[in-house]
Amino acid sequence: MLYGGEILFIIFSPTCKSYSFGHPSVESSLNSFQTQANLLRKPLMLLLRLTLRELYEQDERFTEFINLISLMKNKKIATISSTHVSMDEDIPSTFPPKHGPPLQ
């Protein structure tokens, strides 16, 4: 059972005869597709109207944003690294070892 979904199949035979199936109907599915395509066409047309200069400006903004994210990531890594003690260092413990006599 479909919940709000629409399906459309259009199949062509080797002899170019078409067969179609749509739910709830072929016409309804085609109308929905055309409506959605028209809604998407407007933002696409606006994007195509951007000038080359505007596209370069957008690219520069995205590059700056990516660099800022990379810088923040590196700072966080440096902060985390500076708070961790090297695994090679011996850290005194107040707990006795599991095996052997207690530390004195």
Solvent accessible surface area in square Angstrom, and as a share of the most:
residue,aa,sasa,rsa
1,M,201,0.90
2,L,75,0.38
3,Y,187,0.71
4,G,86,0.82
5,G,33,0.32
6,E,82,0.37
7,I,64,0.33
8,L,57,0.28
9,F,107,0.45
10,I,87,0.44
11,I,106,0.54
12,F,137,0.57
13,S,28,0.18
14,P,139,0.88
15,T,118,0.69
16,C,108,0.65
17,K,120,0.51
18,S,63,0.41
19,Y,118,0.45
20,S,66,0.43
21,F,116,0.48
22,G,10,0.09
23,H,81,0.36
24,P,86,0.54
25,S,42,0.27
26,V,37,0.21
27,E,118,0.53
28,S,40,0.26
29,S,7,0.04
30,L,78,0.39
31,N,95,0.49
32,S,39,0.25
33,F,143,0.59
34,Q,113,0.50
35,T,73,0.42
36,Q,101,0.45
37,A,31,0.24
38,N,71,0.36
39,L,113,0.56
40,L,126,0.63
41,R,129,0.47
42,K,141,0.60
43,P,76,0.48
44,L,95,0.47
45,M,87,0.39
46,L,97,0.48
47,L,98,0.49
48,L,121,0.60
49,R,171,0.62
50,L,60,0.30
51,T,76,0.44
52,L,121,0.60
53,R,181,0.66
54,E,70,0.32
55,L,79,0.39
56,Y,134,0.51
57,E,59,0.26
58,Q,68,0.30
59,D,85,0.44
60,E,106,0.47
61,R,135,0.49
62,F,125,0.52
63,T,65,0.38
64,E,116,0.52
65,F,119,0.50
66,I,110,0.56
67,N,89,0.46
68,L,94,0.47
69,I,83,0.42
70,S,50,0.33
71,L,95,0.47
72,M,99,0.44
73,K,120,0.51
74,N,81,0.42
75,K,125,0.53
76,K,129,0.55
77,I,91,0.46
78,A,61,0.48
79,T,83,0.48
80,I,99,0.50
81,S,69,0.45
82,S,90,0.58
83,T,97,0.57
84,H,129,0.57
85,V,80,0.46
86,S,56,0.36
87,M,188,0.84
88,D,135,0.70
89,E,103,0.46
90,D,142,0.74
91,I,118,0.60
92,P,128,0.80
93,S,61,0.39
94,T,133,0.77
95,F,161,0.67
96,P,88,0.55
97,P,60,0.38
98,K,194,0.82
99,H,162,0.72
100,G,59,0.57
101,P,110,0.69
102,P,88,0.55
103,L,126,0.63
104,Q,221,0.98
